Structures are given as structure tokens and as C-alpha cells.
Amino acid sequence: MAERRKFKKRFCKYCESKVDYIDYKDLGLLKFSLSERFKIMPRRLTGNCKRHQELVTGAIKRARQTALIPYIVDRKNVVENPFENLK
């Protein structure tokens, strides 16, 4: 009989640090919710609660509109650390 795998429960890091507002200009905070191709990562991977995931999504969308984060990344030239170029 197959044993059930026990996964570590993920906690919302924004709830732990009691963050009320996520600023779209703070790229250091947003980079943990983006993949290497600058896609927004889902809640099940990041461990964010629903409220903070919505705030993160809104902040990432604002940062994309102001050209702080690119919308798309070239498929052929995937950068290992995409936040090296951003300041």
C-alpha cells in the first residue's frame, strides 16, 4: 500500500511579517512571487494567503505597467537570475 507523502505546510510570509500593503516599486519583495520567465506564481507554490496573493498580483501588474518588470521574456535566452538587471 502506498504511503501518503507529508508535505510541509506553507505559511504566508506576508502574514508572518504583518504586511498591510505591498508596494509595486519594491522589486526585492515581488521577486519571490515571480518565476524565471516573470510569470506570477500561484498560491499553492508560494504559500501566500488569498488576501496577500491578490495584493502581490496587483503590485506585479502595476510594476509591469510602469516598465519595472517585463511582460515577457525571450524563450531562447532564459536568464538565470533575471533580477540582476533590475534596479
C-alpha positions in Angstrom: 0.0 0.0 0.0 1.4 3.4 -0.9 2.3 5.7 1.9 0.9 9.2 2.0 3.5 11.8 1.5 3.7 14.5 4.1 4.3 17.9 2.8 5.5 20.9 4.8 2.6 23.3 5.3 3.5 26.6 3.7 2.7 29.8 5.6 2.1 33.2 4.2 5.3 35.2 4.7 3.4 38.4 4.4 1.1 37.4 7.3 4.0 36.5 9.5 5.6 39.9 8.9 2.2 41.6 9.2 2.4 43.4 5.9 -0.7 45.5 5.1 0.4 47.0 1.7 2.7 45.6 -0.9 4.4 48.4 -2.9 4.9 47.8 -6.6 8.3 49.6 -6.5 9.8 47.1 -4.1 11.1 44.5 -6.5 13.0 42.6 -3.8 9.7 41.7 -2.3 8.0 40.9 -5.6 10.7 38.7 -7.0 9.7 35.8 -4.7 6.3 35.6 -6.4 7.7 35.6 -10.0 9.1 32.7 -12.0 12.3 32.9 -14.0 10.2 33.9 -17.0 8.4 36.7 -15.0 5.2 34.8 -14.6 3.1 35.2 -11.5 3.5 32.1 -9.3 0.3 30.5 -7.9 -0.6 30.4 -4.2 0.0 26.7 -3.9 3.7 27.3 -4.8 4.3 30.5 -2.9 2.2 29.7 0.2 0.6 33.1 0.2 -2.9 33.6 1.6 -5.7 34.8 -0.7 -5.6 38.4 0.5 -1.8 38.8 0.1 -1.8 36.9 -3.2 -4.3 39.4 -4.6 -2.1 42.3 -3.3 1.0 40.7 -4.9 -0.8 40.2 -8.2 -2.0 43.8 -8.3 1.5 45.1 -7.4 3.1 43.0 -10.2 0.6 44.2 -12.7 1.3 47.8 -11.7 5.1 47.2 -11.9 4.6 45.8 -15.4 2.7 48.9 -16.5 5.4 51.2 -15.3 8.0 49.0 -17.0 9.8 47.9 -13.8 9.1 44.3 -14.7 8.9 43.0 -18.3 5.7 41.4 -19.5 7.5 38.6 -21.5 11.0 37.1 -21.6 12.6 35.6 -24.7 12.2 31.8 -24.7 15.5 31.2 -26.3 17.6 33.4 -23.9 16.3 32.5 -20.5 18.3 34.4 -17.9 19.4 32.5 -14.7 18.9 35.5 -12.4 16.5 38.0 -14.0 16.7 40.5 -11.2 20.4 41.2 -11.7 19.5 43.7 -14.4 16.6 45.4 -12.5 17.4 48.1 -10.0 
